[in-house]
């Protein structure tokens, strides 16, 4: 195994760990906000109220959290690709 391959593995594993840590928190909060928004929608439908069509604070927060989770996932995917590249580097 070459030094370049090992360096790619280490960098890839580090990026996977960083990406996972960055995506885990926002994704969990996004799921909670999505469930809360669905509950509010069901309650308002049951009550007969109509939700306004404009963006709410929760919808804006969900967009931000979704973007943060996506960025973390992209970092983890790049790390995975670096690990694969480490296997493909000739010895």
N, C-alpha and C positions, 0 to 999 in steps of 0.2 A: 504494500500500500504506500502510495506516495504522500509526501508532506502536504501537497496541495489538496489531495483527497481528504485527508484528515482535517485540514483547515476548513474545507467546505462543509464537512460533517459538523464540526463544532459551531461554525457560524450558523448553519441551518438549524441545529438543535436550539441554539440561543434565540434565533428569530422565531422559531415555533413557540418557545416558552413565552417570549415577550408578546407575541401576537395573541396567544391564548389569554394571557393575563389582561391585555388591553381590551379584548372582546368580551370576556366573561361578565364583567360588571355591567356594562351598558346593555348587553343582550338580556340579562336577567331583569333589569329595570324596565327595559322596553316591553318585555313580556307582561310584567305587572301592570304597566300603564295601558297596554292593549286590552287586558282583561278588565281593567277598571272602566275603560272607555266603552267596552261592549256591555258592561253592566249598566252604565248610565244610559246607553242607547235603548236597552231593553226596558229599563224603568220608564223612560220618557215615552216609549211606544205604548207601554201598558197604561200610562197615565193619560195618553192622548195628546201629549205635547209635541211640538215640532222643534227640532234642533235647527239652529241657524246654520246657514251654509258656509259661514266664514271659518277661518282657522281658529282653533282654540289653543290655549296654552299647552294643553296636553298633547295636541297633535303636533305642535312645533317641537315639544320636548321629544316626542317619539321619533321625529325626523332626525333630530340631532343624535339621539341614542342609536338609531339604526345606522347612521353614517359612522359613528365611532366604532360600533361593532363590526361594520364592514371593513373599516380601515385595519382593525386588529386581525380580522380574518385574512385580509390580503397580505399582511406581514407574515402570518403563519404559513400561508401558501408559498410565499417566496422562500421561507425557511425550508419547507418541504422540497421545493425544487432544488435548493442548494444541496440538501442531503442526497437527492437523486443524482445531481451532478457530481458529487463526491464519489459515488459508485461508478460513474462512467469515465472518470479521469483514469487514463492509463497508468499503470504502475511504473 
